[in-house]
Amino acid sequence: MPNAEPSPGVLLTGASQGIGKAISFALARSKHFVVGVSRTEPKELADPAQCAESGYLSWKPLDLSNGASVAQFAASLEATAIRALVLCAVDYGEGGRHPAVTISVQEWQRIIATNCIGHCLLVSLLLPKLLRNPPGIIVNVSSDVAVLPSPGRAAYAASKAGLHAMLRAVAEEHSAECLRVYQLIPTFQLVTQGMRRRRPPNFDFSSYGDPAIIAEVVQRILSSSENAIAPGAYLVRRDGALEVFPEITNI
Ligand SMILES: NC(=O)c1ccc[n+]([C@@H]2O[C@H](COP(=O)([O-])OP(=O)(O)OC[C@H]3O[C@@H](n4cnc5c(N)ncnc54)[C@H](OP(=O)(O)O)[C@@H]3O)[C@@H](O)[C@H]2O)c1
């Protein structure tokens, strides 16, 4: 199995569980070289000999909430060619929904530092690398909270809206020949460890979707020929269909 220096690969955040893990394994199965980052290692990679995807999938530790670590990590990738960034890491905050007045200073700082600043830094530091392998691709697993009011989730919403807005600015700074930015807004909820932690013990997840749905969409985006899927924001339907999300472009 190939493990030698690969063609330009994919860097993915949120690799240890949930949607990020599903995407990284799906991409590795379709022979994309993936470097996954998170604070904890995906358990399957602890013994690479037992992991069918390990030839295409590697993992590195990164705490996105620490700006200095993000900068150090980006510098450590100097010799690694990257053609795509897939952003899935998230800190959902404490417990279930709670009003903005109950959010502590620490919770605000951690959520904004992880979801927004950490990702913004990573994107800006790795942009030159993406642009060296045109078209560089950024896929952000965004959220309806980035574009709709979300009572009880003010910090999470602010962090997701911040990253969403940053990526719109970055997309406008480059032609689609150089950089293609995709923001995916799932229209349904998905069963992930993060979601499970925020629901009561006997919660019925039967109406929730499988992260494999998002993994298949990302795989389609990264595998498609130049103009098959135009860059932009998309609602992701339950059947994996993409529907253009018409963002406001002028007032
Ligand atoms: N699940 C849904 O229904 C749903 C719906 C719409 C959008 N989304 C979006 O989908 C994405 C993934 O959500 P999910 O439900 O799969 O999340 P999840 O199960 O909670 O997984 C979150 C991932 O983020 C990583 N992470 C958390 N804090 C980090 C930090 N400080 N530094 C580095 N990595 C960190 C975690 O790894 P470590 O803990 O090992 O660091 C983990 O791999 C998010 O962007 C979310 O907004 C999810």
The ligand as a Tripos MOL2 file, in Angstrom:
@<TRIPOS>MOLECULE
LIG
   48    52     1     0     0
SMALL
NO_CHARGES

@<TRIPOS>ATOM
      1 N1        -23.8320   16.6990   13.5400 N.am      1 LIG1
      2 C1        -24.7230   17.4830   12.9550 C.2       1 LIG1
      3 O1        -25.9460   17.2670   12.9900 O.2       1 LIG1
      4 C2        -24.2640   18.7030   12.1780 C.ar      1 LIG1
      5 C3        -25.2160   19.4580   11.4670 C.ar      1 LIG1
      6 C4        -24.7880   20.5590   10.7370 C.ar      1 LIG1
      7 C5        -23.4520   20.8910   10.7010 C.ar      1 LIG1
      8 N2        -22.5390   20.1570   11.4160 N.ar      1 LIG1
      9 C6        -21.1350   20.5420   11.3560 C.3       1 LIG1
     10 O2        -20.3790   19.3800   11.0380 O.3       1 LIG1
     11 C7        -19.0750   19.4810   11.6070 C.3       1 LIG1
     12 C8        -18.7310   18.2080   12.3800 C.3       1 LIG1
     13 O3        -19.6780   18.0320   13.4120 O.3       1 LIG1
     14 P1        -19.7570   16.6600   14.2360 P.3       1 LIG1
     15 O4        -21.1420   16.5770   14.7760 O.co2     1 LIG1
     16 O5        -19.1840   15.5620   13.4280 O.co2     1 LIG1
     17 O6        -18.7640   16.9920   15.4730 O.3       1 LIG1
     18 P2        -18.1850   16.0390   16.6310 P.3       1 LIG1
     19 O7        -18.6930   14.6570   16.5470 O.co2     1 LIG1
     20 O8        -18.3450   16.7690   17.9140 O.co2     1 LIG1
     21 O9        -16.6140   16.0190   16.2680 O.3       1 LIG1
     22 C9        -15.9000   17.2120   16.4170 C.3       1 LIG1
     23 C10       -14.4730   17.0520   15.9420 C.3       1 LIG1
     24 O10       -13.7960   18.2950   16.1950 O.3       1 LIG1
     25 C11       -12.5730   18.0230   16.8890 C.3       1 LIG1
     26 N3        -12.2380   19.1300   17.7950 N.ar      1 LIG1
     27 C12       -13.0030   19.6410   18.8080 C.ar      1 LIG1
     28 N4        -12.3130   20.5940   19.4600 N.ar      1 LIG1
     29 C13       -11.0810   20.6830   18.8480 C.ar      1 LIG1
     30 C14        -9.9160   21.4640   19.0870 C.ar      1 LIG1
     31 N5         -9.8480   22.3590   20.0890 N.pl3     1 LIG1
     32 N6         -8.8670   21.3030   18.2530 N.ar      1 LIG1
     33 C15        -8.9010   20.4030   17.2490 C.ar      1 LIG1
     34 N7         -9.9660   19.6260   16.9840 N.ar      1 LIG1
     35 C16       -11.0410   19.7610   17.7820 C.ar      1 LIG1
     36 C17       -12.8560   16.7330   17.6820 C.3       1 LIG1
     37 O11       -11.6520   16.0290   17.9100 O.3       1 LIG1
     38 P3        -10.8560   16.0290   19.2920 P.3       1 LIG1
     39 O12       -11.8640   16.1390   20.4020 O.co2     1 LIG1
     40 O13       -10.1100   14.7280   19.2570 O.co2     1 LIG1
     41 O14        -9.9480   17.2100   19.2100 O.co2     1 LIG1
     42 C18       -13.7160   15.9580   16.6790 C.3       1 LIG1
     43 O15       -12.8960   15.2530   15.7640 O.3       1 LIG1
     44 C19       -19.0890   20.7490   12.4560 C.3       1 LIG1
     45 O16       -18.4960   21.7980   11.7450 O.3       1 LIG1
     46 C20       -20.5740   21.0380   12.6750 C.3       1 LIG1
     47 O17       -20.8000   22.4310   12.8350 O.3       1 LIG1
     48 C21       -22.9160   19.0630   12.1390 C.ar      1 LIG1
@<TRIPOS>BOND
     1     1     2 1
     2     2     3 2
     3     2     4 1
     4     4     5 ar
     5     4    48 ar
     6     5     6 ar
     7     6     7 ar
     8     7     8 ar
     9     8     9 1
    10     8    48 ar
    11     9    10 1
    12     9    46 1
    13    10    11 1
    14    11    12 1
    15    11    44 1
    16    12    13 1
    17    13    14 1
    18    14    15 2
    19    14    16 1
    20    14    17 1
    21    17    18 1
    22    18    19 2
    23    18    20 1
    24    18    21 1
    25    21    22 1
    26    22    23 1
    27    23    24 1
    28    23    42 1
    29    24    25 1
    30    25    26 1
    31    25    36 1
    32    26    27 ar
    33    26    35 ar
    34    27    28 ar
    35    28    29 ar
    36    29    30 ar
    37    29    35 ar
    38    30    31 1
    39    30    32 ar
    40    32    33 ar
    41    33    34 ar
    42    34    35 ar
    43    36    37 1
    44    36    42 1
    45    37    38 1
    46    38    39 2
    47    38    40 1
    48    38    41 1
    49    42    43 1
    50    44    45 1
    51    44    46 1
    52    46    47 1
@<TRIPOS>SUBSTRUCTURE
     1 LIG1         1 GROUP 0 **** ****
